[in-house]
Structures are given as structure tokens and as C-alpha cells.
């Protein structure tokens, strides 16, 4: 059962969303197989990160030059095509994540990792900010050995910088399932509700404590 403090996201989704839930890929967004994609304009690489509420993980990547799309969804679980209700209850093994399609000639995986670390609490175990449970654990899901090495290297640097144990898991990418449509670009579609949630969850307060001006 989800802990009371971890119910805020689910409650806000229920109260603030009028759209129906449909666990289908969002038109024009990334596919859900967790693989690297290509298009006619050249190579398009994929990165998958988990940093708590996926609403809050889209904005910092969307503003990067070279990021082509971000998709909120679920990864690293045991159930095929899970719903938000299932994942938020913590019964599928998934964590909320974002799948990022980007142009590696304009933004590197290392740069994406830099943005990732400065938008999470890397020391929180099975939670991020006000949301608790394994479904809110942080994670880096690599596609190849080079990405694994970079993820491990940067995690070690964060641990050394703070003198603390990094709880973020680093694992091979597995199936990624796009979340229901109403979760996509939530910060753009529902800016007031998004800001209310983000402030109420204490995300920026904790990030400022950890990273200060480094994250700007």
C-alpha cells in the first residue's frame, strides 16, 4: 500500500485531471521499447532516467538544445503495459521515468547526466521529495557500456562531492511504457497545478539545499 506521504501525486492526478486514462504511446513521441531510434534527419539517441515524479523531470530536459522529445512513463518493472494506478500503488516494480530522444551531435549523454543529477536527490532511498515508495526511486537506465561507464563515473563524483552514499540505481535499460496521455507535458498543459504540486512537494527547496547555484 502507498504510504500517506507518497499519495500526493496520485491525489493531485485524480483531482486535477479531467482527461481519461489511456495507457498508449503518445502520438509523435518516443516508442515504448526502450531502444535507440533513428530518423531521416540522422541519428537520434535515447536516454532513460528516473527522478521521482515524471512531471518534474520533463522541463529541465525539454529546455536543452538538442533534446528532441521527452516522454513520461514507467520502466524497470515486472508487469506489461502497466497503468498509473498500478504503478503508483507500488505493485508492478516500475519506477516513474522519462525517456529522452536527443541529437548526440548537439547534446551529449554526459551533459544529460549533469542535468539529471542536479534535478534529483541522489541520496534518497526509494523516494524523491514528498513521494515515497519504490515507484519513486531514482535511476539511470543505460543503453550500452559507454553510458554505463559515464553513469558510474558521475555517480562516484557526486558521492565524493557530498561524502555520502548515492542511492540512484544504475541498470541496463528495459521495456519503457509511455504513461497515460494526461501525464505528458503536464507542466505545459496545467502550469498552475504543476507549480502547486512542485512547491508542495518541496522539490525545489531540497534541490537548492543540495545544488545551490550549480543547477541554474
MDAnalysis code that builds the backbone (N, CA, C; Angstrom):
import MDAnalysis as mda
import numpy as np

u = mda.Universe.empty(648, n_residues=216, atom_resindex=np.repeat(np.arange(216), 3), trajectory=True)
u.add_TopologyAttr("name", ["N", "CA", "C"] * 216)
u.add_TopologyAttr("resid", np.arange(1, 217))
u.add_TopologyAttr("resname", ["UNK", "UNK", "UNK", "UNK", "UNK", "UNK", "UNK", "UNK", "UNK", "UNK", "UNK", "UNK", "UNK", "UNK", "UNK", "UNK", "UNK", "UNK", "UNK", "UNK", "UNK", "UNK", "UNK", "UNK", "UNK", "UNK", "UNK", "UNK", "UNK", "UNK", "UNK", "UNK", "UNK", "UNK", "UNK", "UNK", "UNK", "UNK", "UNK", "UNK", "UNK", "UNK", "UNK", "UNK", "UNK", "UNK", "UNK", "UNK", "UNK", "UNK", "UNK", "UNK", "UNK", "UNK", "UNK", "UNK", "UNK", "UNK", "UNK", "UNK", "UNK", "UNK", "UNK", "UNK", "UNK", "UNK", "UNK", "UNK", "UNK", "UNK", "UNK", "UNK", "UNK", "UNK", "UNK", "UNK", "UNK", "UNK", "UNK", "UNK", "UNK", "UNK", "UNK", "UNK", "UNK", "UNK", "UNK", "UNK", "UNK", "UNK", "UNK", "UNK", "UNK", "UNK", "UNK", "UNK", "UNK", "UNK", "UNK", "UNK", "UNK", "UNK", "UNK", "UNK", "UNK", "UNK", "UNK", "UNK", "UNK", "UNK", "UNK", "UNK", "UNK", "UNK", "UNK", "UNK", "UNK", "UNK", "UNK", "UNK", "UNK", "UNK", "UNK", "UNK", "UNK", "UNK", "UNK", "UNK", "UNK", "UNK", "UNK", "UNK", "UNK", "UNK", "UNK", "UNK", "UNK", "UNK", "UNK", "UNK", "UNK", "UNK", "UNK", "UNK", "UNK", "UNK", "UNK", "UNK", "UNK", "UNK", "UNK", "UNK", "UNK", "UNK", "UNK", "UNK", "UNK", "UNK", "UNK", "UNK", "UNK", "UNK", "UNK", "UNK", "UNK", "UNK", "UNK", "UNK", "UNK", "UNK", "UNK", "UNK", "UNK", "UNK", "UNK", "UNK", "UNK", "UNK", "UNK", "UNK", "UNK", "UNK", "UNK", "UNK", "UNK", "UNK", "UNK", "UNK", "UNK", "UNK", "UNK", "UNK", "UNK", "UNK", "UNK", "UNK", "UNK", "UNK", "UNK", "UNK", "UNK", "UNK", "UNK", "UNK", "UNK", "UNK", "UNK", "UNK", "UNK", "UNK", "UNK", "UNK", "UNK", "UNK", "UNK", "UNK"])
u.atoms.positions = np.array([
    [0.850, -1.199, 0.000],
    [0.000, 0.000, 0.000],
    [0.883, 1.246, 0.000],
    [0.507, 2.278, -0.776],
    [1.262, 3.506, -0.837],
    [1.177, 4.228, 0.496],
    [2.334, 4.693, 0.995],
    [2.342, 5.440, 2.238],
    [1.570, 6.745, 2.062],
    [0.936, 7.273, 3.142],
    [0.164, 8.508, 3.020],
    [0.959, 9.647, 2.421],
    [2.261, 9.796, 2.808],
    [3.047, 10.904, 2.289],
    [3.357, 10.741, 0.818],
    [3.250, 9.497, 0.322],
    [3.532, 9.238, -1.077],
    [2.306, 9.302, -1.951],
    [1.175, 9.706, -1.391],
    [-0.077, 9.715, -2.165],
    [-0.343, 11.040, -2.859],
    [0.519, 12.042, -2.634],
    [0.233, 13.367, -3.151],
    [0.098, 13.381, -4.660],
    [1.021, 12.716, -5.351],
    [0.954, 12.700, -6.811],
    [-0.335, 12.061, -7.294],
    [-0.684, 10.907, -6.722],
    [-1.904, 10.211, -7.142],
    [-3.132, 11.057, -6.853],
    [-3.156, 11.730, -5.691],
    [-4.300, 12.556, -5.336],
    [-4.447, 13.724, -6.290],
    [-3.332, 14.381, -6.605],
    [-3.396, 15.525, -7.499],
    [-3.824, 15.109, -8.899],
    [-3.356, 13.931, -9.334],
    [-3.784, 13.443, -10.653],
    [-5.288, 13.236, -10.681],
    [-5.837, 12.721, -9.603],
    [-7.265, 12.449, -9.533],
    [-8.067, 13.733, -9.512],
    [-7.595, 14.704, -8.704],
    [-8.342, 15.939, -8.529],
    [-8.224, 16.845, -9.736],
    [-7.003, 16.907, -10.311],
    [-6.739, 17.909, -11.329],
    [-6.959, 17.450, -12.762],
    [-7.190, 16.184, -12.996],
    [-7.242, 15.682, -14.366],
    [-8.654, 15.316, -14.778],
    [-9.071, 15.878, -15.904],
    [-10.385, 15.566, -16.446],
    [-10.278, 14.569, -17.587],
    [-9.075, 14.463, -18.152],
    [-8.883, 13.548, -19.281],
    [-8.938, 12.108, -18.820],
    [-9.386, 11.242, -19.702],
    [-9.437, 9.813, -19.374],
    [-8.048, 9.213, -19.470],
    [-7.811, 8.168, -18.692],
    [-6.520, 7.482, -18.721],
    [-6.518, 6.496, -19.879],
    [-5.414, 6.502, -20.642],
    [-5.258, 5.533, -21.730],
    [-3.797, 5.199, -21.826],
    [-3.413, 3.989, -21.503],
    [-2.007, 3.598, -21.479],
    [-1.533, 3.254, -22.882],
    [-1.407, 4.302, -23.718],
    [-0.982, 4.130, -25.091],
    [0.126, 5.125, -25.389],
    [1.015, 4.800, -26.337],
    [2.044, 5.751, -26.716],
    [1.419, 7.054, -27.190],
    [2.054, 8.180, -26.855],
    [1.534, 9.481, -27.261],
    [1.946, 9.758, -28.697],
    [1.005, 10.164, -29.569],
    [1.341, 10.420, -30.963],
    [2.513, 11.385, -31.090],
    [3.462, 11.034, -31.957],
    [4.592, 11.901, -32.196],
    [5.689, 11.786, -31.165],
    [5.498, 10.928, -30.155],
    [6.509, 10.781, -29.110],
    [7.310, 9.499, -29.319],
    [8.186, 9.257, -28.339],
    [9.055, 8.083, -28.427],
    [8.241, 6.809, -28.392],
    [8.792, 5.766, -29.021],
    [8.185, 4.451, -28.914],
    [8.443, 3.904, -27.530],
    [7.863, 2.749, -27.204],
    [7.929, 2.289, -25.826],
    [8.852, 1.095, -25.623],
    [9.778, 0.846, -26.560],
    [10.594, -0.349, -26.427],
    [11.956, -0.106, -25.794],
    [12.247, 1.158, -25.446],
    [13.480, 1.454, -24.740],
    [14.741, 1.323, -25.569],
    [14.635, 1.362, -26.883],
    [15.813, 1.203, -27.730],
    [16.223, 2.523, -28.354],
    [17.419, 2.548, -28.929],
    [17.866, 3.721, -29.662],
    [17.133, 3.792, -30.998],
    [16.733, 4.989, -31.383],
    [15.972, 5.164, -32.621],
    [16.764, 6.006, -33.611],
    [16.399, 5.925, -34.888],
    [16.972, 6.789, -35.912],
    [15.851, 7.373, -36.739],
    [16.132, 8.498, -37.404],
    [15.154, 9.038, -38.333],
    [15.877, 9.566, -39.556],
    [15.136, 10.132, -40.474],
    [15.733, 10.552, -41.735],
    [16.649, 11.747, -41.568],
    [16.580, 12.428, -40.449],
    [17.433, 13.586, -40.225],
    [18.769, 13.195, -39.592],
    [18.984, 11.916, -39.321],
    [20.219, 11.484, -38.703],
    [19.955, 10.688, -37.448],
    [21.026, 10.421, -36.708],
    [20.916, 9.620, -35.505],
    [20.128, 10.347, -34.414],
    [19.292, 9.583, -33.748],
    [18.572, 10.077, -32.578],
    [18.843, 9.091, -31.459],
    [19.482, 9.560, -30.409],
    [19.808, 8.691, -29.287],
    [18.721, 8.778, -28.229],
    [18.711, 7.787, -27.351],
    [17.694, 7.709, -26.301],
    [18.365, 7.579, -24.941],
    [17.826, 8.284, -23.971],
    [18.275, 8.150, -22.585],
    [17.040, 7.971, -21.709],
    [17.165, 7.140, -20.684],
    [16.056, 6.926, -19.746],
    [16.537, 7.187, -18.332],
    [15.860, 8.116, -17.659],
    [16.200, 8.485, -16.291],
    [14.953, 8.462, -15.423],
    [15.126, 8.123, -14.155],
    [14.032, 8.202, -13.178],
    [14.451, 9.141, -12.064],
    [13.579, 10.097, -11.765],
    [13.905, 11.070, -10.729],
    [12.690, 11.483, -9.931],
    [11.866, 10.505, -9.561],
    [10.640, 10.842, -8.857],
    [9.555, 11.207, -9.849],
    [8.659, 12.064, -9.457],
    [7.526, 12.459, -10.302],
    [7.987, 12.830, -11.705],
    [7.464, 12.119, -12.696],
    [7.925, 12.371, -14.065],
    [7.487, 13.724, -14.595],
    [6.428, 14.301, -14.025],
    [6.039, 15.657, -14.432],
    [7.220, 16.612, -14.286],
    [7.953, 16.439, -13.197],
    [9.025, 17.375, -12.839],
    [10.334, 17.094, -13.563],
    [10.441, 15.945, -14.205],
    [11.678, 15.603, -14.891],
    [11.669, 15.992, -16.367],
    [10.508, 16.295, -16.917],
    [10.460, 16.718, -18.312],
    [11.034, 18.118, -18.530],
    [10.653, 19.137, -17.726],
    [11.074, 20.515, -18.019],
    [12.575, 20.741, -18.152],
    [13.420, 20.228, -17.242],
    [14.847, 20.543, -17.373],
    [15.483, 19.981, -18.639],
    [14.933, 18.890, -19.167],
    [15.470, 18.326, -20.400],
    [14.857, 18.984, -21.632],
    [13.596, 19.349, -21.549],
    [12.938, 19.983, -22.695],
    [13.634, 21.282, -23.116],
    [14.228, 21.972, -22.163],
    [14.830, 23.271, -22.490],
    [16.245, 23.148, -23.049],
    [16.787, 21.937, -23.102],
    [18.140, 21.745, -23.617],
    [18.162, 21.747, -25.141],
    [19.082, 22.480, -25.723],
    [19.275, 22.433, -27.156],
    [19.772, 21.043, -27.529],
    [19.109, 20.406, -28.442],
    [19.478, 19.063, -28.854],
    [18.534, 17.995, -28.361],
    [17.721, 18.312, -27.356],
    [16.696, 17.364, -26.908],
    [15.494, 17.501, -27.831],
    [15.079, 16.396, -28.412],
    [14.010, 16.402, -29.409],
    [12.645, 16.121, -28.807],
    [12.595, 15.275, -27.775],
    [11.326, 14.981, -27.120],
    [11.575, 14.341, -25.768],
    [10.621, 14.496, -24.883],
    [10.632, 13.783, -23.608],
    [9.280, 13.109, -23.430],
    [9.298, 11.911, -22.895],
    [8.074, 11.158, -22.673],
    [8.060, 10.612, -21.256],
    [7.012, 10.900, -20.524],
    [6.852, 10.349, -19.184],
    [6.346, 8.920, -19.290],
    [6.852, 8.059, -18.411],
    [6.400, 6.677, -18.461],
    [6.916, 5.845, -17.306],
    [6.906, 4.544, -17.522],
    [7.250, 3.586, -16.470],
    [8.295, 2.614, -17.002],
    [9.284, 2.287, -16.159],
    [10.320, 1.347, -16.589],
    [10.816, 0.509, -15.428],
    [11.574, -0.524, -15.775],
    [12.227, -1.414, -14.812],
    [11.223, -2.126, -13.909],
    [10.135, -2.595, -14.495],
    [9.123, -3.307, -13.717],
    [8.866, -4.704, -14.227],
    [7.847, -5.344, -13.654],
    [7.560, -6.749, -13.940],
    [6.238, -6.983, -14.663],
    [5.467, -5.922, -14.896],
    [4.136, -6.052, -15.486],
    [4.132, -5.388, -16.864],
    [3.567, -6.050, -17.844],
    [3.486, -5.475, -19.182],
    [2.385, -4.422, -19.253],
    [2.683, -3.301, -19.896],
    [1.721, -2.201, -20.090],
    [1.020, -1.800, -18.798],
    [1.768, -1.393, -17.796],
    [1.142, -1.016, -16.515],
    [0.381, 0.302, -16.635],
    [-0.576, 0.485, -15.755],
    [-1.310, 1.743, -15.672],
    [-0.731, 2.591, -14.539],
    [-1.065, 3.866, -14.557],
    [-0.601, 4.752, -13.488],
    [-1.122, 4.272, -12.135],
    [-2.347, 3.815, -12.101],
    [-2.923, 3.335, -10.843],
    [-2.108, 2.179, -10.285],
    [-1.707, 1.262, -11.153],
    [-0.911, 0.117, -10.715],
    [0.476, 0.553, -10.228],
    [1.125, 1.394, -11.017],
    [2.477, 1.821, -10.667],
    [2.486, 2.636, -9.382],
    [1.547, 3.573, -9.254],
    [1.515, 4.429, -8.067],
    [1.198, 3.641, -6.802],
    [0.580, 2.474, -6.961],
    [0.308, 1.614, -5.814],
    [1.535, 0.800, -5.416],
    [2.561, 0.829, -6.252],
    [3.801, 0.141, -5.941],
    [3.745, -1.362, -6.100],
    [2.877, -1.854, -6.995],
    [2.691, -3.307, -7.115],
    [3.298, -3.898, -8.390],
    [3.910, -3.072, -9.247],
    [4.413, -3.573, -10.526],
    [5.933, -3.619, -10.596],
    [6.610, -3.013, -9.660],
    [8.067, -2.958, -9.688],
    [8.622, -1.820, -10.521],
    [7.745, -1.086, -11.240],
    [8.202, 0.012, -12.089],
    [8.567, 1.249, -11.259],
    [9.310, 2.118, -11.894],
    [9.538, 3.449, -11.359],
    [9.103, 4.471, -12.402],
    [8.623, 5.617, -11.960],
    [8.279, 6.690, -12.889],
    [9.567, 7.199, -13.529],
    [9.553, 7.362, -14.848],
    [10.772, 7.728, -15.564],
    [10.449, 8.624, -16.749],
    [11.499, 9.188, -17.327],
    [11.351, 9.950, -18.569],
    [12.261, 9.333, -19.625],
    [11.741, 9.253, -20.824],
    [12.500, 8.759, -21.976],
    [12.817, 9.958, -22.854],
    [14.083, 10.191, -23.081],
    [14.534, 11.389, -23.782],
    [15.106, 11.001, -25.137],
    [14.582, 11.587, -26.186],
    [15.176, 11.451, -27.506],
    [16.000, 12.705, -27.759],
    [17.253, 12.521, -28.187],
    [18.121, 13.685, -28.365],
    [19.084, 13.480, -29.527],
    [19.597, 14.600, -30.005],
    [20.569, 14.602, -31.088],
    [21.958, 14.620, -30.448],
    [22.714, 13.515, -30.518],
    [24.011, 13.452, -29.840],
    [25.071, 14.381, -30.428],
    [24.795, 14.962, -31.595],
    [25.738, 15.935, -32.162],
    [25.540, 17.315, -31.546],
    [24.430, 17.489, -30.813],
    [24.132, 18.788, -30.201],
    [24.155, 18.750, -28.677],
    [23.890, 17.607, -28.105],
    [23.957, 17.467, -26.652],
    [24.454, 16.053, -26.351],
    [25.381, 15.948, -25.411],
    [25.987, 14.651, -25.127],
    [25.285, 13.953, -23.964],
    [25.522, 12.652, -23.876],
    [24.964, 11.883, -22.759],
    [25.527, 12.386, -21.432],
    [26.789, 12.770, -21.404],
    [27.369, 13.322, -20.184],
    [26.640, 14.594, -19.751],
    [26.291, 15.433, -20.719],
    [25.556, 16.653, -20.395],
    [24.166, 16.324, -19.845],
    [23.530, 15.318, -20.420],
    [22.226, 14.890, -19.906],
    [22.358, 14.392, -18.471],
    [23.425, 13.653, -18.190],
    [23.658, 13.182, -16.825],
    [23.845, 14.347, -15.868],
    [24.537, 15.391, -16.315],
    [24.726, 16.565, -15.470],
    [23.407, 17.201, -15.084],
    [22.491, 17.282, -16.045],
    [21.161, 17.828, -15.768],
    [20.381, 16.892, -14.852],
    [20.486, 15.608, -15.097],
    [19.789, 14.623, -14.274],
    [20.166, 14.761, -12.802],
    [21.471, 14.727, -12.508],
    [21.887, 14.750, -11.106],
    [21.409, 15.995, -10.378],
    [21.415, 17.122, -11.066],
    [21.055, 18.383, -10.411],
    [19.549, 18.590, -10.308],
    [18.787, 17.579, -10.731],
    [17.334, 17.658, -10.603],
    [16.754, 16.532, -9.762],
    [17.628, 15.842, -9.019],
    [17.159, 14.796, -8.114],
    [17.868, 14.913, -6.767],
    [17.373, 14.173, -5.792],
    [18.082, 13.971, -4.530],
    [18.733, 12.591, -4.639],
    [20.024, 12.529, -4.933],
    [20.666, 11.239, -5.197],
    [20.853, 10.357, -3.960],
    [20.545, 10.901, -2.789],
    [20.775, 10.160, -1.550],
    [19.485, 9.603, -0.937],
    [18.366, 9.940, -1.531],
    [17.076, 9.460, -1.034],
    [16.865, 8.016, -1.468],
    [16.491, 7.166, -0.533],
    [16.284, 5.750, -0.813],
    [14.799, 5.473, -1.033],
    [14.464, 4.966, -2.220],
    [13.075, 4.621, -2.548],
    [12.110, 5.778, -2.294],
    [12.520, 6.948, -2.704],
    [11.659, 8.116, -2.625],
    [12.340, 9.268, -3.348],
    [11.572, 10.293, -3.669],
    [12.089, 11.574, -4.116],
    [11.164, 12.632, -3.546],
    [11.728, 13.462, -2.671],
    [10.990, 14.565, -2.082],
    [9.770, 14.049, -1.316],
    [8.566, 14.514, -1.607],
    [7.414, 14.094, -0.793],
    [6.868, 12.731, -1.196],
    [7.327, 12.204, -2.319],
    [6.786, 10.940, -2.824],
    [7.632, 9.764, -2.368],
    [7.011, 8.837, -1.644],
    [7.727, 7.684, -1.132],
    [7.290, 6.383, -1.776],
    [8.192, 5.417, -1.807],
    [7.906, 4.110, -2.396],
    [8.881, 3.801, -3.509],
    [9.029, 2.516, -3.825],
    [9.968, 2.125, -4.876],
    [9.593, 2.707, -6.238],
    [8.331, 3.044, -6.416],
    [7.899, 3.623, -7.692],
    [8.448, 5.035, -7.907],
    [9.062, 5.594, -6.863],
    [9.675, 6.927, -6.966],
    [11.183, 6.866, -6.753],
    [11.778, 5.692, -6.868],
    [13.226, 5.583, -6.742],
    [13.893, 6.260, -7.938],
    [15.108, 6.725, -7.737],
    [15.838, 7.341, -8.847],
    [16.681, 6.297, -9.558],
    [16.890, 6.500, -10.846],
    [17.643, 5.517, -11.608],
    [18.165, 6.043, -12.930],
    [19.239, 5.443, -13.383],
    [19.807, 5.684, -14.714],
    [19.796, 4.344, -15.434],
    [19.166, 4.299, -16.604],
    [18.997, 3.034, -17.324],
    [19.752, 3.126, -18.648],
    [20.950, 2.546, -18.658],
    [21.873, 2.751, -19.769],
    [21.586, 1.806, -20.938],
    [22.011, 2.270, -22.134],
    [21.808, 1.522, -23.366],
    [23.033, 0.719, -23.791],
    [24.208, 1.109, -23.307],
    [25.447, 0.453, -23.731],
    [26.514, 0.630, -22.658],
    [27.681, 0.032, -22.885],
    [28.752, 0.060, -21.895],
    [29.309, 1.463, -21.680],
    [29.336, 2.251, -22.738],
    [29.832, 3.618, -22.606],
    [28.931, 4.427, -21.682],
    [27.626, 4.306, -21.858],
    [26.695, 5.012, -20.987],
    [26.797, 4.506, -19.551],
    [26.982, 3.209, -19.400],
    [27.148, 2.638, -18.059],
    [28.372, 3.237, -17.375],
    [29.474, 3.344, -18.124],
    [30.703, 3.891, -17.562],
    [30.519, 5.348, -17.154],
    [29.852, 6.127, -17.994],
    [29.616, 7.537, -17.678],
    [28.693, 7.685, -16.474],
    [27.658, 6.860, -16.410],
    [26.735, 6.913, -15.275],
    [27.468, 6.583, -13.979],
    [28.290, 5.543, -14.018],
    [29.042, 5.130, -12.833],
    [30.060, 6.190, -12.425],
    [30.712, 6.763, -13.405],
    [31.708, 7.807, -13.143],
    [31.075, 9.033, -12.492],
    [29.964, 9.476, -13.032],
    [29.328, 10.673, -12.479],
    [28.713, 10.399, -11.110],
    [28.205, 9.194, -10.901],
    [27.667, 8.836, -9.587],
    [28.776, 8.864, -8.538],
    [29.946, 8.365, -8.909],
    [31.081, 8.375, -7.992],
    [31.506, 9.805, -7.669],
    [31.428, 10.680, -8.671],
    [31.796, 12.082, -8.454],
    [30.822, 12.758, -7.490],
    [29.532, 12.444, -7.628],
    [28.520, 13.005, -6.729],
    [28.742, 12.495, -5.303],
    [29.003, 11.212, -5.167],
    [29.257, 10.627, -3.852],
    [30.469, 11.281, -3.197],
    [31.528, 11.511, -3.970],
    [32.735, 12.138, -3.441],
    [32.482, 13.590, -3.058],
    [31.712, 14.298, -3.882],
    [31.429, 15.705, -3.620],
    [30.700, 15.907, -2.299],
    [29.762, 15.006, -2.003],
    [28.942, 15.163, -0.808],
    [29.388, 14.271, 0.355],
    [30.275, 13.334, 0.073],
    [30.702, 12.411, 1.116],
    [29.570, 11.556, 1.625],
    [28.711, 11.124, 0.700],
    [27.546, 10.333, 1.073],
    [27.344, 9.220, 0.052],
    [26.504, 8.255, 0.400],
    [26.243, 7.121, -0.480],
    [25.119, 7.462, -1.458],
    [25.384, 7.328, -2.739],
    [24.383, 7.587, -3.771],
    [23.427, 6.402, -3.858],
    [22.125, 6.693, -3.761],
    [21.114, 5.630, -3.790],
    [20.581, 5.356, -5.197],
    [20.901, 6.214, -6.137],
    [20.402, 6.075, -7.511],
    [20.883, 4.770, -8.134],
    [19.950, 3.984, -8.648],
    [20.339, 2.727, -9.267],
    [20.813, 2.958, -10.698],
    [21.775, 2.146, -11.130],
    [22.313, 2.200, -12.487],
    [22.164, 0.804, -13.076],
    [21.273, 0.686, -14.060],
    [20.910, -0.630, -14.586],
    [20.732, -0.569, -16.099],
    [20.826, -1.719, -16.762],
    [20.547, -1.737, -18.201],
    [19.103, -1.325, -18.476],
    [18.896, -0.622, -19.563],
    [17.542, -0.214, -19.943],
    [16.697, -1.446, -20.248],
    [15.459, -1.394, -19.827],
    [14.497, -2.453, -20.125],
    [13.268, -1.806, -20.752],
    [12.191, -2.543, -20.857],
    [10.984, -2.005, -21.509],
    [10.521, -0.712, -20.850],
    [10.198, 0.253, -21.666],
    [9.668, 1.535, -21.206],
    [8.263, 1.684, -21.763],
    [7.312, 1.988, -20.893],
    [5.917, 2.154, -21.310],
    [5.497, 3.608, -21.110],
    [5.054, 4.248, -22.186],
    [4.600, 5.626, -22.084],
    [3.411, 5.716, -21.136],
    [3.418, 6.737, -20.310],
    [2.321, 6.953, -19.377],
    [1.087, 7.456, -20.127],
    [-0.019, 7.494, -19.426],
    [-1.272, 7.973, -19.990],
    [-1.101, 9.397, -20.530],
    [-1.899, 9.724, -21.520],
    [-1.747, 10.993, -22.234],
    [-1.777, 12.203, -21.305],
    [-2.622, 12.174, -20.283],
    [-2.751, 13.366, -19.441],
    [-1.487, 13.664, -18.642],
    [-0.567, 12.698, -18.559],
    [0.694, 12.940, -17.857],
    [1.730, 13.633, -18.740],
    [1.567, 13.552, -20.059],
    [2.569, 14.105, -20.956],
    [2.506, 15.637, -20.976],
    [3.680, 16.265, -20.866],
    [3.767, 17.737, -20.891],
    [2.836, 18.370, -19.861],
    [2.705, 17.724, -18.706],
    [1.765, 18.210, -17.704],
    [2.098, 19.637, -17.285],
    [3.375, 19.956, -17.203],
    [3.774, 21.293, -16.752],
    [3.372, 22.384, -17.748],
    [3.189, 22.008, -19.001],
    [2.741, 22.956, -20.018],
    [1.223, 23.028, -20.096],
    [0.567, 21.891, -19.959],
    [-0.888, 21.840, -20.063],
    [-1.589, 22.372, -18.817],
    [-0.933, 22.173, -17.672],
    [-1.541, 22.565, -16.392],
    [-0.513, 23.288, -15.530],
    [-0.045, 24.458, -15.969],
    [1.067, 25.128, -15.284],
    [0.789, 25.498, -13.835],
    [-0.404, 25.949, -13.522],
    [-0.705, 26.348, -12.147],
    [-0.730, 25.132, -11.234],
    [-1.413, 24.092, -11.686],
    [-1.488, 22.866, -10.882],
    [-0.118, 22.237, -10.723],
    [0.690, 22.281, -11.791],
    [2.043, 21.735, -11.732],
    [2.885, 22.482, -10.695],
    [2.837, 23.799, -10.730],
    [3.630, 24.591, -9.788],
    [3.156, 24.366, -8.352],
    [1.859, 24.202, -8.176],
    [1.312, 23.927, -6.843],
    [1.856, 22.608, -6.315],
    [1.834, 21.583, -7.160],
    [2.365, 20.279, -6.751],
    [3.850, 20.367, -6.442],
    [4.610, 20.959, -7.342],
    [6.068, 21.011, -7.192],
    [6.465, 21.735, -5.912],
    [5.804, 22.859, -5.643],
    [6.104, 23.612, -4.425],
    [5.700, 22.824, -3.192],
    [4.514, 22.229, -3.249],
    [4.021, 21.482, -2.102],
    [4.862, 20.260, -1.789],
    [5.527, 19.713, -2.811],
    [6.347, 18.519, -2.620],
    [7.738, 18.853, -2.085],
    [8.086, 20.137, -2.056],
    [9.378, 20.539, -1.518],
    [10.555, 20.236, -2.428],
    [10.268, 20.048, -3.706],
    [11.326, 19.656, -4.646],
    [12.403, 20.735, -4.766],
    [12.007, 21.946, -5.088],
    [13.000, 22.999, -5.308],
    [13.736, 23.368, -4.028],
    [13.071, 23.313, -2.912],
    [13.723, 23.599, -1.641],
    [14.875, 22.638, -1.398],
    [14.627, 21.353, -1.612],
    [15.665, 20.348, -1.403],
    [16.753, 20.460, -2.461],
    [16.382, 20.706, -3.709],
    [17.380, 20.839, -4.765],
    [18.286, 22.036, -4.508],
    [17.721, 23.122, -4.017],
    [18.531, 24.295, -3.685],
    [19.492, 23.986, -2.544],
    [19.031, 23.205, -1.578],
    [19.900, 22.817, -0.461],
    [21.085, 22.000, -0.966],
    [20.818, 21.106, -1.903],
    [21.862, 20.232, -2.419],
    [22.801, 20.929, -3.399],
    [22.221, 21.600, -4.373],
    [22.993, 22.048, -5.515],
    [23.193, 23.562, -5.589],
    [22.357, 24.326, -4.903],
    [22.503, 25.781, -4.945],
    [22.506, 26.326, -6.345],
    [23.447, 27.226, -6.606],
    [23.514, 27.857, -7.931],
    [24.043, 26.924, -9.011],
    [24.555, 25.745, -8.617],
    [25.097, 24.801, -9.597],
    [24.031, 24.314, -10.577],
    [22.770, 24.308, -10.138],
    [21.733, 23.732, -11.003],
    [21.106, 24.745, -11.927],
    [21.542, 25.982, -11.878],
    [20.978, 27.017, -12.740],
    [21.771, 27.148, -14.039],
])
